[in-house]
Amino acid sequence: MRNVIKIEHPTRGDPLRGLISSGIIPGAQGLNFFIENGSRNKAQRRARSRNDRGREILYALVKKSDVFLTSFLPPARRRLKIRVRGLEEDQSKIIYAKGSGQGPKGPEAERGGFDAGSFWVARQRGPHAQRARKPPIMQRAAFGDTIGATFIAGGIAAALYHREKDRRGSVVDVSLLARGMVDGPDILAALLLGHDLPHNDRSRAPIR
């Protein structure tokens, strides 16, 4: 049984905890089911990683760990000194996993991302994005987040298997944008054919 330790801000905690006070999450006697769902079987620890003592605690945990997972953007990782190279100085076999909105390359690599804003935005971009058309049908909240997390888990599993073979760590990098494009036949159709796939009237079945 592997232990999962979640490091949170010492005073604010995980930003997801704030949803219960924002009116988005209807609290049931103070219970935030969003945070409970994502934190099952995790040990919560609080540390201020922007000071030396906080980083000492973090690096001490890294030395004993197989995987380090973060969703901090590149500027924050540089500021907090938790870049891949910095962690590898302490643990050359660490699996460094990153989750982001738009991925590690391109003009928006250092911009924050949010579930629907990154996951579904791929369907609104490209050479034909300016053409007037109906917006895509939206899914429920956290649809991209939860599936993206599944991709990260699969990537970590593959990286651990790879480490068993060559005794070296690796980087797992998953973005909401890339995850959304996996299910993007419209994107490929627009690039190859110059137009989108037809959007059928939902009142009648296209296949009979």
N, CA and C of each residue as an Amber inpcrd file, in Angstrom:
protein
   624
   0.8420000  -1.1970000   0.0000000   0.0000000   0.0000000   0.0000000
   0.8770000   1.2470000   0.0000000   0.7340000   2.1020000  -1.0110000
   1.5060000   3.3250000  -1.1110000   0.7910000   4.4640000  -0.3870000
   1.5690000   5.3210000   0.2520000   1.0100000   6.4820000   0.9160000
   1.0260000   7.6770000  -0.0300000  -0.0490000   8.4540000  -0.0150000
  -0.1340000   9.6730000  -0.8120000  -0.2220000  10.8460000   0.1510000
   0.7250000  11.7730000   0.0600000   0.7530000  12.9370000   0.9400000
   0.4530000  14.1740000   0.1050000  -0.5520000  14.9150000   0.5170000
  -0.9740000  16.1130000  -0.2030000  -0.5260000  17.3400000   0.5890000
   0.3100000  18.1810000  -0.0420000   0.8050000  19.3990000   0.6020000
  -0.1300000  20.5470000   0.2560000  -0.6640000  21.2140000   1.2760000
  -1.5680000  22.3420000   1.0710000  -0.9950000  23.5990000   1.6960000
  -1.5430000  24.7400000   1.2930000  -1.1440000  26.0270000   1.8660000
  -1.4600000  26.0180000   3.3620000  -0.5600000  26.5450000   4.1980000
  -0.7520000  26.4250000   5.6500000  -1.9770000  27.1380000   6.2060000
  -2.4650000  28.1800000   5.5440000  -3.6340000  28.8950000   6.0540000
  -4.8690000  28.7120000   5.1790000  -4.7000000  28.7830000   3.8400000
  -5.8560000  28.6920000   2.9410000  -6.1880000  27.2570000   2.5560000
  -5.1930000  26.4010000   2.5650000  -5.4280000  25.0340000   2.1200000
  -5.5990000  24.9640000   0.6120000  -6.0970000  23.8640000   0.1390000
  -6.3690000  23.6730000  -1.2870000  -7.4430000  24.6830000  -1.7190000
  -7.2190000  25.4190000  -2.8380000  -8.2360000  26.3720000  -3.2910000
  -9.6190000  25.7480000  -3.4780000  -9.6590000  24.4430000  -3.7410000
 -10.9440000  23.7780000  -3.9250000 -11.7950000  23.8520000  -2.6640000
 -11.1620000  24.0040000  -1.5290000 -11.9120000  24.1180000  -0.2720000
 -12.7670000  25.3760000  -0.2480000 -12.3710000  26.3940000  -1.0470000
 -13.1090000  27.6410000  -1.0440000 -14.4370000  27.5790000  -1.7740000
 -14.6650000  26.5250000  -2.5510000 -15.9250000  26.4510000  -3.3040000
 -17.1350000  26.3610000  -2.3880000 -16.9430000  25.8020000  -1.2150000
 -18.0900000  25.6290000  -0.3170000 -18.5590000  26.9750000   0.2460000
 -17.6490000  27.9530000   0.3020000 -18.0180000  29.2720000   0.8150000
 -18.3740000  30.2390000  -0.3060000 -18.2340000  29.8060000  -1.5570000
 -18.5270000  30.6740000  -2.6930000 -19.9610000  30.5180000  -3.1900000
 -20.6450000  29.5030000  -2.6860000 -22.0030000  29.2480000  -3.1450000
 -22.0730000  28.2410000  -4.2710000 -20.9090000  27.8410000  -4.8320000
 -20.9050000  26.8610000  -5.9200000 -21.2380000  25.4710000  -5.3940000
 -20.6750000  25.1420000  -4.2290000 -20.9210000  23.8400000  -3.6130000
 -21.9610000  23.9980000  -2.5160000 -23.1160000  23.3450000  -2.6360000
 -24.1160000  23.4250000  -1.5650000 -23.6670000  22.5730000  -0.3790000
 -23.1150000  23.1980000   0.6360000 -22.5710000  22.4710000   1.7800000
 -23.6340000  21.7290000   2.5600000 -23.3260000  20.5260000   2.9730000
 -24.2020000  19.7260000   3.8180000 -23.5400000  19.6200000   5.1830000
 -23.9510000  20.4820000   6.0990000 -23.3640000  20.5260000   7.4420000
 -21.8550000  20.7440000   7.3700000 -21.4550000  21.6400000   6.4720000
 -20.0380000  21.9700000   6.3530000 -19.2170000  20.9840000   5.5520000
 -19.8460000  20.0010000   4.9210000 -19.1100000  18.9870000   4.1690000
 -18.9320000  19.4270000   2.7140000 -17.7090000  19.5200000   2.2700000
 -17.3810000  19.8610000   0.8830000 -17.1070000  18.5620000   0.1440000
 -18.1000000  18.0470000  -0.5640000 -17.9400000  16.7400000  -1.1920000
 -16.8900000  16.7530000  -2.2920000 -16.6310000  17.9360000  -2.8970000
 -15.5860000  18.0260000  -3.9190000 -14.2200000  17.6900000  -3.3250000
 -13.8960000  18.3030000  -2.2060000 -12.5840000  18.0840000  -1.6010000
 -12.5000000  16.6810000  -1.0100000 -13.6150000  16.1770000  -0.5080000
 -13.6130000  14.8240000   0.0490000 -13.3830000  13.7890000  -1.0480000
 -13.9690000  14.0080000  -2.2080000 -13.8270000  13.0640000  -3.3120000
 -12.3820000  12.9690000  -3.7870000 -11.7330000  14.1350000  -3.9400000
 -10.3700000  14.1430000  -4.4440000  -9.3100000  13.8550000  -3.4000000
  -9.6850000  13.8650000  -2.1380000  -8.6960000  13.6920000  -1.0710000
  -8.8060000  12.3470000  -0.3530000  -9.6180000  11.4660000  -0.8660000
  -9.7450000  10.1540000  -0.2250000  -8.4020000   9.4380000  -0.1880000
  -8.1170000   8.8320000   0.9530000  -6.8900000   8.0450000   1.1430000
  -5.6140000   8.8700000   1.0020000  -5.7240000  10.1960000   1.1490000
  -4.5400000  11.0520000   1.1220000  -4.3060000  11.6310000   2.5160000
  -3.0540000  11.7430000   2.8920000  -2.6990000  12.3970000   4.1560000
  -2.4050000  13.8610000   3.8670000  -3.1630000  14.7720000   4.4900000
  -2.9540000  16.1960000   4.2620000  -1.8450000  16.7280000   5.1810000
  -0.9330000  17.4990000   4.5870000   0.1040000  18.1840000   5.3320000
   0.1520000  19.6230000   4.8460000   0.4330000  20.5540000   5.7490000
   0.4730000  21.9550000   5.3800000   1.8950000  22.4900000   5.5190000
   2.3770000  23.1690000   4.4790000   3.7310000  23.7200000   4.4900000
   3.7890000  24.9370000   3.5900000   4.5670000  25.9290000   3.9910000
   4.7600000  27.1420000   3.1930000   6.0310000  26.9630000   2.3790000
   5.8760000  26.4420000   1.1520000   7.0350000  26.0430000   0.3580000
   7.8350000  27.2120000  -0.1910000   7.3790000  28.4520000   0.0120000
   8.1430000  29.5780000  -0.5030000   9.2380000  30.0360000   0.4630000
   9.3130000  29.4550000   1.6730000  10.4360000  29.7740000   2.5560000
  11.3360000  28.5540000   2.7150000  12.5080000  28.7710000   3.2670000
  13.5130000  27.7120000   3.3450000  13.0310000  26.5270000   4.1640000
  12.3790000  26.7850000   5.2830000  11.9210000  25.6890000   6.1360000
  10.8740000  24.8480000   5.4180000   9.9580000  25.5000000   4.7060000
   8.9510000  24.7660000   3.9590000   9.5630000  23.8930000   2.8840000
  10.5760000  24.4340000   2.1870000  11.2420000  23.6450000   1.1530000
  12.0200000  22.4700000   1.7540000  12.5780000  22.6700000   2.9380000
  13.2720000  21.5680000   3.6160000  12.3130000  20.4160000   3.8700000
  11.1100000  20.7560000   4.3230000  10.0910000  19.7270000   4.5810000
   9.7090000  19.0310000   3.2830000   9.4890000  19.8300000   2.2410000
   9.1070000  19.2720000   0.9470000  10.1910000  18.3480000   0.4000000
  11.4460000  18.8060000   0.4270000  12.5330000  17.9950000  -0.1070000
  12.7710000  16.7430000   0.7180000  12.5140000  16.8160000   2.0150000
  12.6420000  15.6200000   2.8570000  11.6140000  14.5740000   2.4510000
  10.4100000  15.0410000   2.0920000   9.3800000  14.1190000   1.6250000
   9.7440000  13.5430000   0.2600000  10.3050000  14.3860000  -0.6020000
  10.6930000  13.9410000  -1.9440000  11.7240000  12.8250000  -1.8760000
  12.6690000  12.9430000  -0.9600000  13.7200000  11.9340000  -0.8380000
  13.1540000  10.5480000  -0.5410000  11.9810000  10.5190000   0.0930000
  11.3730000   9.2430000   0.4570000  10.2820000   8.8250000  -0.5240000
  10.0930000   9.6000000  -1.5890000   8.9410000   9.4040000  -2.4640000
   9.3180000   8.8150000  -3.8180000   8.3280000   8.2050000  -4.4520000
   8.4770000   7.7010000  -5.8140000   8.0030000   8.7290000  -6.8320000
   7.0100000   9.5280000  -6.4590000   6.3710000  10.4490000  -7.4030000
   6.1840000  11.8090000  -6.7480000   6.4320000  12.8660000  -7.5270000
   6.0970000  14.2260000  -7.1130000   5.1270000  14.7810000  -8.1410000
   3.9710000  15.2210000  -7.6980000   2.9210000  15.7160000  -8.5930000
   2.5630000  17.1430000  -8.2230000   2.5220000  18.0190000  -9.2310000
   2.1730000  19.4120000  -8.9840000   1.3450000  19.9780000 -10.1240000
   0.5330000  20.9860000  -9.8160000  -0.1940000  21.7210000 -10.8470000
   0.2510000  23.1840000 -10.8750000   1.3370000  23.5040000 -10.1600000
   1.8650000  24.8620000 -10.2130000   2.3480000  25.1850000 -11.6190000
   2.1510000  26.4390000 -12.0380000   2.6220000  26.9010000 -13.3400000
   4.1350000  27.1160000 -13.3020000   4.7940000  27.1710000 -14.4960000
   6.2520000  27.3270000 -14.5330000   6.7960000  28.4800000 -13.6960000
   6.2040000  29.6960000 -13.7200000   6.7550000  30.7740000 -12.8850000
   6.7440000  30.4250000 -11.3950000   5.6780000  29.7910000 -10.9450000
   5.6000000  29.4100000  -9.5240000   6.6030000  28.3220000  -9.2050000
   6.7900000  27.3740000 -10.1270000   7.7660000  26.3060000  -9.8800000
   9.1820000  26.8670000  -9.8080000   9.4740000  27.8680000 -10.6490000
  10.7950000  28.4950000 -10.5810000  10.9620000  29.2610000  -9.2710000
   9.9230000  29.9930000  -8.8860000  10.0000000  30.7970000  -7.6690000
  10.1370000  29.9300000  -6.4210000   9.4240000  28.8120000  -6.4060000
   9.4480000  27.9180000  -5.2470000  10.5930000  26.9110000  -5.3000000
  11.3520000  26.9270000  -6.3990000  12.4930000  26.0210000  -6.5700000
  12.0550000  24.5550000  -6.5370000  10.9900000  24.2880000  -7.2580000
  10.5170000  22.8980000  -7.3540000  10.4560000  22.4720000  -8.8200000
  11.4170000  22.9650000  -9.6020000  11.5120000  22.5300000 -10.9870000
  12.0450000  21.1060000 -11.0500000  11.9070000  20.4880000 -12.2010000
  12.3490000  19.1050000 -12.3690000  13.8140000  18.9600000 -11.9920000
  14.6560000  19.8280000 -12.5300000  16.0900000  19.7130000 -12.3020000
  16.4220000  19.8680000 -10.8150000  15.7330000  20.7760000 -10.1390000
  15.9880000  20.9850000  -8.7210000  15.6550000  19.7660000  -7.8740000
  14.5550000  19.1090000  -8.2060000  14.1720000  17.9220000  -7.4390000
  15.0770000  16.7440000  -7.7540000  15.5490000  16.6810000  -9.0000000
  16.4130000  15.5630000  -9.3710000  17.7600000  15.6140000  -8.6510000
  18.1320000  16.7910000  -8.1580000  19.3740000  16.8860000  -7.3970000
  19.2750000  16.0610000  -6.1130000  18.0700000  15.9670000  -5.5930000
  17.8600000  15.2010000  -4.3720000  17.4550000  13.7610000  -4.6470000
  16.8110000  13.5330000  -5.7710000  16.2600000  12.1990000  -6.0280000
  16.2570000  11.9530000  -7.5320000  17.2810000  11.2830000  -8.0430000
  17.4040000  11.0860000  -9.4850000  16.3640000  10.1200000 -10.0380000
  15.7170000   9.3680000  -9.1680000  14.7440000   8.3820000  -9.6380000
  13.2950000   8.8510000  -9.4680000  13.1200000  10.1220000  -9.1700000
  11.7650000  10.6200000  -8.9250000  10.9650000  10.6760000 -10.2310000
   9.6880000  10.3570000 -10.1430000   8.7540000  10.5770000 -11.2530000
   8.1390000  11.9570000 -11.0260000   8.4140000  12.8730000 -11.9370000
   7.9410000  14.2460000 -11.8020000   6.7150000  14.4130000 -12.6910000
   5.5420000  14.5660000 -12.0800000   4.2850000  14.6620000 -12.8370000
   3.7350000  16.0810000 -12.7520000   3.2900000  16.5980000 -13.9100000
   2.7520000  17.9580000 -13.9690000   1.3890000  17.9440000 -14.6440000
   0.4710000  18.6990000 -14.0820000  -0.8280000  18.9080000 -14.7090000
  -0.9890000  20.3950000 -14.9880000  -1.4290000  20.7350000 -16.2030000
  -1.5540000  22.1540000 -16.5530000  -2.7770000  22.3720000 -17.4220000
  -3.0110000  23.6430000 -17.7460000  -4.1290000  23.9670000 -18.6060000
  -3.8080000  23.7970000 -20.0750000  -2.6950000  24.4120000 -20.5090000
  -2.3660000  24.4430000 -21.9400000  -1.0980000  23.6850000 -22.3160000
  -0.4500000  23.0170000 -21.3850000   0.7350000  22.2490000 -21.7120000
   2.0200000  23.0500000 -21.5910000   3.1820000  22.4180000 -21.8590000
   4.4860000  23.0450000 -21.6160000   5.0050000  23.9230000 -22.7440000
   4.3470000  23.9650000 -23.8950000   4.8490000  24.7220000 -25.0380000
   3.7970000  25.7070000 -25.5270000   4.2560000  26.6740000 -26.3090000
   3.3280000  27.6230000 -26.9110000   3.1780000  28.8930000 -26.1000000
   2.4740000  29.8880000 -26.6560000   2.3570000  31.2070000 -26.0140000
   1.5570000  31.2050000 -24.7200000   0.7790000  30.1530000 -24.4690000
  -0.0410000  30.1210000 -23.2600000   0.4530000  29.0980000 -22.2400000
   1.6940000  28.6450000 -22.4030000   2.2300000  27.6200000 -21.5050000
   2.2950000  28.0890000 -20.0600000   2.4800000  29.3900000 -19.8510000
   2.6210000  29.9000000 -18.4900000   1.3420000  30.5650000 -17.9840000
   0.2480000  30.3830000 -18.7160000  -1.0410000  30.9210000 -18.2680000
  -1.8200000  29.8380000 -17.5420000  -2.5980000  30.2570000 -16.5600000
  -3.4130000  29.3060000 -15.8320000  -4.5250000  28.7400000 -16.6890000
  -5.0480000  27.6120000 -16.2780000  -6.1410000  26.9750000 -17.0050000
  -7.1930000  26.4850000 -16.0380000  -8.4090000  26.3910000 -16.5210000
  -9.5100000  25.8990000 -15.6910000 -10.3160000  24.9110000 -16.5160000
 -10.8850000  23.9570000 -15.8490000 -11.5910000  22.8280000 -16.4580000
 -12.1820000  23.1320000 -17.8300000 -13.3430000  23.7340000 -17.8730000
 -14.0170000  23.9630000 -19.1570000 -13.2490000  24.9370000 -20.0400000
 -12.5900000  25.9260000 -19.4260000 -11.8750000  26.9290000 -20.1940000
 -10.7270000  26.3490000 -21.0100000 -10.0990000  25.2870000 -20.5250000
  -8.9910000  24.6660000 -21.2480000  -9.4270000  23.4080000 -21.9740000
 -10.2650000  22.6140000 -21.3280000 -10.6480000  21.3230000 -21.8960000
 -11.4670000  21.4940000 -23.1680000 -12.4060000  22.4410000 -23.1770000
 -13.2940000  22.6090000 -24.3140000 -12.8350000  23.6750000 -25.2940000
 -11.8540000  24.4990000 -24.8880000 -11.4580000  25.6080000 -25.7510000
 -10.8340000  25.1160000 -27.0500000 -10.2890000  23.9050000 -27.0610000
  -9.6790000  23.3680000 -28.2800000 -10.6790000  23.3040000 -29.4220000
 -11.9300000  23.1300000 -29.0990000 -12.9470000  23.0320000 -30.1360000
 -13.3310000  24.4030000 -30.7020000 -12.8390000  25.4570000 -30.0400000
 -13.1910000  26.8090000 -30.4750000 -12.0350000  27.4980000 -31.1840000
 -10.9010000  26.7780000 -31.3690000  -9.7230000  27.4110000 -31.9490000
  -9.4130000  26.8590000 -33.3250000  -8.2970000  27.3070000 -33.8590000
  -7.8840000  26.8250000 -35.1680000  -8.2400000  27.8180000 -36.2560000
  -7.9400000  27.4850000 -37.5180000  -8.1090000  28.4350000 -38.6210000
  -9.5580000  28.8180000 -38.8840000 -10.4940000  28.0350000 -38.3770000
 -11.9050000  28.3130000 -38.6550000 -12.6570000  28.7390000 -37.4000000
 -11.9090000  29.1340000 -36.3770000 -12.5440000  29.4660000 -35.1080000
 -13.4140000  30.7160000 -35.1950000 -13.0690000  31.6380000 -36.1180000
 -13.8210000  32.8810000 -36.2020000 -15.1500000  32.7230000 -36.9230000
 -15.3190000  31.5990000 -37.6000000 -16.5610000  31.3880000 -38.3350000
 -17.7200000  31.1890000 -37.3650000 -18.8000000  31.8970000 -37.6060000
 -19.9400000  31.8150000 -36.6940000 -20.5030000  30.4030000 -36.6770000
 -20.6300000  29.8510000 -35.4920000 -21.2500000  28.5420000 -35.3270000
 -21.6800000  28.3830000 -33.8920000 -22.4840000  27.4000000 -33.6600000
 -22.9940000  27.2030000 -32.3150000 -21.8850000  26.7020000 -31.3940000
 -21.9000000  27.1150000 -30.1280000 -20.8770000  26.6350000 -29.1910000
 -21.0770000  25.1490000 -28.9020000 -20.0250000  24.4550000 -28.4610000
 -20.1630000  23.0300000 -28.1680000 -21.0640000  22.8030000 -26.9650000
 -21.6140000  21.6300000 -26.8920000 -22.4510000  21.2660000 -25.7470000
 -21.5610000  21.0530000 -24.5420000 -21.8340000  21.7400000 -23.4640000
 -20.9890000  21.6610000 -22.2830000 -21.3390000  20.4450000 -21.4250000
 -20.3030000  19.8680000 -20.8250000 -20.4880000  18.7850000 -19.8700000
 -20.5720000  19.3670000 -18.4670000 -20.8360000  18.4910000 -17.4960000
 -20.8870000  18.9370000 -16.1140000 -19.5050000  19.3880000 -15.6530000
 -19.4720000  20.1410000 -14.5480000 -18.2150000  20.6500000 -14.0110000
 -17.2530000  19.5180000 -13.6910000 -15.9630000  19.8060000 -13.8410000
 -14.8580000  18.8830000 -13.5120000 -14.7670000  17.7000000 -14.4590000
 -15.4620000  17.7430000 -15.5960000 -15.3970000  16.6430000 -16.5570000
 -13.9740000  16.4950000 -17.0930000 -13.3820000  17.6000000 -17.5350000
 -12.0120000  17.5450000 -18.0380000 -11.0090000  17.2830000 -16.9400000
 -11.2430000  17.8780000 -15.7620000 -10.3300000  17.6900000 -14.6390000
 -10.1890000  16.2240000 -14.2600000 -11.3170000  15.5650000 -14.0880000
 -11.2710000  14.1860000 -13.5940000 -10.6870000  13.2250000 -14.6280000
 -11.0170000  13.4240000 -15.9060000 -10.4460000  12.5640000 -16.9400000
  -8.9610000  12.8740000 -17.1060000  -8.5910000  14.1470000 -17.0130000
  -7.1820000  14.5100000 -17.0640000  -6.3990000  13.8630000 -15.9320000
  -7.0050000  13.8070000 -14.7530000  -6.3540000  13.1520000 -13.6130000
  -6.1500000  11.6680000 -13.8910000  -7.0950000  11.0540000 -14.5840000
  -6.9480000   9.6410000 -14.9510000  -5.7700000   9.4560000 -15.9040000
  -5.6040000  10.3970000 -16.8410000  -4.4510000  10.3650000 -17.7460000
  -3.1490000  10.4810000 -16.9660000  -3.1120000  11.3720000 -15.9800000
  -1.9170000  11.5290000 -15.1570000  -1.6050000  10.2370000 -14.4170000
  -2.6420000   9.6150000 -13.8480000  -2.4400000   8.3520000 -13.1150000
  -1.8720000   7.2770000 -14.0430000  -2.3970000   7.2040000 -15.2640000
  -1.8800000   6.2270000 -16.2240000  -0.4450000   6.5200000 -16.6100000
  -0.1210000   7.8070000 -16.7850000   1.2380000   8.1930000 -17.1200000
   2.2150000   7.8620000 -16.0000000   1.7810000   8.0730000 -14.7600000
   2.6250000   7.7490000 -13.6120000   2.8710000   6.2450000 -13.5380000
   1.8190000   5.4630000 -13.7820000   1.9730000   4.0030000 -13.7620000
   2.9860000   3.5520000 -14.8190000   2.9040000   4.1310000 -16.0140000
   3.8440000   3.7850000 -17.0780000   5.2610000   4.2090000 -16.7130000
   5.3970000   5.3930000 -16.0860000   6.7160000   5.8870000 -15.7030000
   7.3400000   5.0120000 -14.6240000   6.5280000   4.5220000 -13.7040000
   7.0420000   3.6260000 -12.6600000   7.5100000   2.3010000 -13.2640000
   6.7650000   1.8230000 -14.2330000   7.1700000   0.5830000 -14.9160000
   8.4850000   0.8120000 -15.6700000   8.5820000   1.9580000 -16.3350000
   9.8140000   2.2920000 -17.0620000  11.0020000   2.3750000 -16.1010000
  10.7850000   2.9310000 -14.9140000  11.8740000   3.0520000 -13.9450000
  12.3590000   1.6920000 -13.4570000  11.4470000   0.7320000 -13.4080000
  11.8450000  -0.6130000 -13.0100000  12.8200000  -1.2160000 -14.0200000
  12.7270000  -0.7640000 -15.2630000  13.5770000  -1.3130000 -16.3210000
  14.9570000  -0.6600000 -16.3650000  14.9970000   0.6990000 -16.2690000
  16.3000000   1.3540000 -16.4280000  16.7430000   2.1560000 -15.2010000
  15.9440000   2.0820000 -14.1000000  16.3270000   2.7160000 -12.8340000
  16.4300000   4.2300000 -12.9300000  15.7020000   4.8170000 -13.8550000
  15.7340000   6.2660000 -14.0060000  14.3250000   6.8380000 -13.9110000
  14.2570000   8.0380000 -13.3390000  12.9860000   8.7250000 -13.2790000
  12.6350000   9.3640000 -14.6070000  11.4320000   9.9210000 -14.7100000
  11.0050000  10.5840000 -15.9420000   9.9380000  11.6160000 -15.6090000
   9.5290000  12.3540000 -16.6290000   8.5370000  13.4160000 -16.4520000
   7.2270000  13.0100000 -17.1070000   6.1400000  13.1790000 -16.3790000
   4.7890000  12.9530000 -16.9040000   4.1330000  14.3290000 -17.0120000
   3.7190000  14.7110000 -18.1980000   3.1700000  16.0510000 -18.4280000
   1.8220000  15.9290000 -19.1300000   0.7580000  16.3030000 -18.4550000
  -0.6040000  16.1910000 -18.9930000  -1.2880000  17.5510000 -18.8960000
  -1.9270000  17.9850000 -19.9820000  -2.6600000  19.2480000 -19.9600000
  -4.1290000  19.0130000 -20.2960000  -4.9700000  19.9140000 -19.8260000
  -6.3940000  19.8440000 -20.1380000  -6.6230000  20.0460000 -21.6380000
  -5.8420000  20.9430000 -22.2370000  -5.9980000  21.2130000 -23.6650000
  -5.7070000  19.9640000 -24.4900000  -4.5810000  19.3020000 -24.1980000
  -4.2310000  18.0900000 -24.9410000  -5.2460000  16.9900000 -24.6970000
  -5.7200000  16.9000000 -23.4670000  -6.7340000  15.8950000 -23.1580000
  -8.0090000  16.1440000 -23.9610000  -8.4110000  17.4070000 -24.1030000
  -9.6020000  17.7200000 -24.8780000  -9.4360000  17.3780000 -26.3450000
  -8.2180000  17.5130000 -26.8550000  -7.9730000  17.2520000 -28.2770000
  -7.9890000  15.7650000 -28.6000000  -7.8410000  14.9260000 -27.6050000
  -7.9360000  13.4810000 -27.8380000  -9.3090000  13.1380000 -28.3990000
 -10.3240000  13.8270000 -27.9210000 -11.6950000  13.5820000 -28.3830000
 -12.1120000  14.6410000 -29.3970000 -11.1620000  15.1210000 -30.1980000
 -11.4600000  16.2320000 -31.0900000 -11.4740000  15.8960000 -32.5600000
 -12.3780000  15.0350000 -33.0440000 -12.4400000  14.7940000 -34.4890000
 -12.7790000  16.0640000 -35.2600000 -13.4810000  17.0040000 -34.6300000
 -13.7730000  18.2760000 -35.2940000 -12.4910000  19.0300000 -35.6240000
 -11.5130000  18.9520000 -34.7060000 -10.2510000  19.6490000 -34.9120000
  -9.5200000  19.0670000 -36.1140000  -9.4300000  17.7420000 -36.1760000
  -8.7400000  17.0770000 -37.2810000  -9.4670000  17.3190000 -38.5960000
 -10.7850000  17.2800000 -38.5610000 -11.5590000  17.5220000 -39.7780000
 -11.3140000  18.9330000 -40.3010000 -11.2500000  19.9130000 -39.3860000
 -11.0290000  21.2940000 -39.8030000  -9.6450000  21.4700000 -40.4200000
  -8.6550000  20.7850000 -39.8580000  -7.2920000  20.9120000 -40.3670000
  -7.1130000  20.2130000 -41.7150000  -7.6880000  19.0230000 -41.8550000
  -7.4830000  18.2340000 -43.0640000  -8.4610000  18.5640000 -44.1810000
  -9.7220000  18.8540000 -43.8190000 -10.7610000  19.0490000 -44.8250000
 -11.1390000  20.5080000 -45.0290000 -10.7450000  21.3550000 -44.0760000
 -11.0880000  22.7640000 -44.2000000 -12.4560000  23.1100000 -43.6530000
 -13.1240000  22.1550000 -43.0370000 -14.4260000  22.4430000 -42.4380000
 -14.6780000  21.4580000 -41.3040000 -15.6530000  21.7870000 -40.4680000
 -15.9860000  20.9320000 -39.3380000 -16.8790000  19.7860000 -39.7810000
 -16.9670000  18.7870000 -38.9100000 -17.9540000  17.7390000 -39.1180000
 -19.3460000  18.3300000 -38.9420000 -20.3450000  17.7860000 -39.6170000
 -21.6970000  18.3610000 -39.4900000 -22.2400000  18.2400000 -38.0690000
 -22.8990000  19.3000000 -37.6240000 -23.5430000  19.3040000 -36.3170000
 -25.0270000  19.0030000 -36.5310000 -25.4350000  17.8160000 -36.1410000
 -26.8020000  17.3920000 -36.4020000 -27.7930000  17.9950000 -35.4270000
 -29.0010000  18.0530000 -35.8750000 -30.1010000  18.4980000 -35.0090000
 -30.3420000  17.4380000 -33.9500000 -30.2560000  17.8140000 -32.6860000
 -30.3760000  16.8260000 -31.6000000 -31.7990000  16.3030000 -31.4240000
 -32.7600000  16.9070000 -32.1300000 -34.1350000  16.4590000 -31.9890000
 -34.4080000  15.1960000 -32.7790000 -33.4790000  14.8050000 -33.6610000
 -33.6650000  13.5730000 -34.4210000 -32.3280000  12.8310000 -34.5370000
 -32.3810000  11.5400000 -34.5200000 -31.1830000  10.6990000 -34.5240000
 -30.5520000  10.7030000 -35.9030000 -29.1980000  10.9470000 -36.0090000
 -28.5480000  10.9210000 -37.3140000 -28.3790000   9.5180000 -37.8710000
 -28.3670000   8.5310000 -36.9950000 -28.2070000   7.1200000 -37.4320000
 -29.4660000   6.3720000 -37.0620000 -30.0920000   5.7230000 -38.0480000
 -31.3510000   4.9970000 -37.8000000 -31.1660000   3.5390000 -38.1240000
